[in-house]
């Protein structure tokens, strides 16, 4: 019974994605800056989270385009930078992702509340640890830089 319910929800959700995208495109046309670039942020995240074609509409390049636009329109919003960093990381632009995560730690606004700003910062710190750990694991043969005096 649970499997069939999950399958139904999954297929229903997939069928709704084109309608959701259409509504977000309409919001974008009306005011791209609404809710600190909300239409771009949500479209970017939708393309990030959705499975790729042919299963669904997921598209990392579209995610990148929308999240770059969100950051351009609302650079003070931590979630815009966090979502852009996650997309960059998945696309293997690790140094760019790291830069965006550093910006999250300095941001002063979040779309919803001050508590969510702290949540974004916490996630950014976690991702920085993962990202920097990946760098060490990718190049274990490189010697450590000399200590500063």
N, C-alpha and C positions, 0 to 999 in steps of 0.2 A: 504494500500500500504506500509506504513512504517513497519508494522509487518512482512510482507512477505520479505521485504528487510533485516530486522534484522535477521530473521530466516535463510535466504540464507547465509548471512555473517557468522553467527554462525556455520552453518553446513559446510561451505567451510573452515572456520578456523580450525574446529575440524578435518577435513579430512587432512589438511596440517600438523598438529602436528607431526605425525609419521615421515614425511619427514624432518621437522625442527629438530626433535630430532636426526635423523640419521646424518644430516649435523653437528650438534653440537658435536655428538660423534666422528665424523671424525676429527673435529677441535681439540677436546680433545686429540685424539690419535697422532695428528701431533705435538701439542705444548700446553700442559695444562696451561702454564704460559702466553700465548699470551693475550695481553690486560689486564694485571693484573688479570690473572685467569678468563678471560672473558667467556670461554666455561663453566666452572663450575658455574660461577655467573648466566649466562643466563639459564642454565639447572635447577639450583636451583630455580630460580624465576618462570620458566615455570611450574615446578612441584608444586610450591606454589599457583600459580594463576589459573591453569586449574582445572576444576571440577574433582572430583574423579571418579574412575571406578564405574559403567559401562558407565557413561556419557562421560568420557574423560580420560586423562592420569594423572590427578592430584594425587600426592603422597607425603605426608608431610615427610615421612622417606627419600625418595629420595632427596627431597628438602634439608633436613638437611645434608645428606651426601655430596651433591655437594657444599653447602655453607660452610660447615666445611673445605672442600678441598680448596675452594677459599680463605678463611681466612688464611689457612696454607701457601698457595703459594704466596699470596699478602697481608700480614698483615697490610700494610700501607694504603690500599684502604678502604675508609669510606663506600662505597656502599656494599662491601662484608660483613662488620660487621653489617650494617643496615639490609640487607636482612636476614642475619643469626639471628639477634635479632627478627625480625618479625616472622620467622619460629619457633624459640624457644618459643616465646610468644603464638603462636597458639597451640603449643604442650603442653602448660601449664608448661614450664620450665621458670618460671618468674624470678627467681634470676639470671639464666644464661642469659636471655634476657636483664635484667638490666645491667649486666656486659658488654655485647656487646654494648649496647647503650652508656655506659660511654666511651668505647673505641672510638666510632664514634666521640664523642666530642673532643677527643685528636688526631684524625687522621690528617695527613698532606697532603694526596693525595686523589683524586677522579679520576675515570677513564676518565672523559671527561674534566672538567674544574674547576677552583677555585670557580666559582659561584655555581656549582653543589655540591662542598664540603660544602658550606654554607647551601645549600638546605638540604643535608643529616643531617647536625647538627641541623637544625631547626626541621626536622622530628623526630630526636632522642630526642630532648627536649620535643616535644609534646608527644611522646610515653612514655617517662619517667614519665611525669605528669599523663598520663592515668594509667600506670603500678603501680605507687605509690598510686594513688587514689584507684585502685582495692584492694591493700593490706589493706587500711584503711576500705573500705567497707566490705571486707571479714571477718575482725576481729574487729567489732565495740565494742565488749564486753571487749577487752583487754585495760587495763589502759595505758595512755601515760607514757613513761619513765620519770624518775625524771629529772628536769632541772639541767644542769651543773652549778656549781658556779665558 
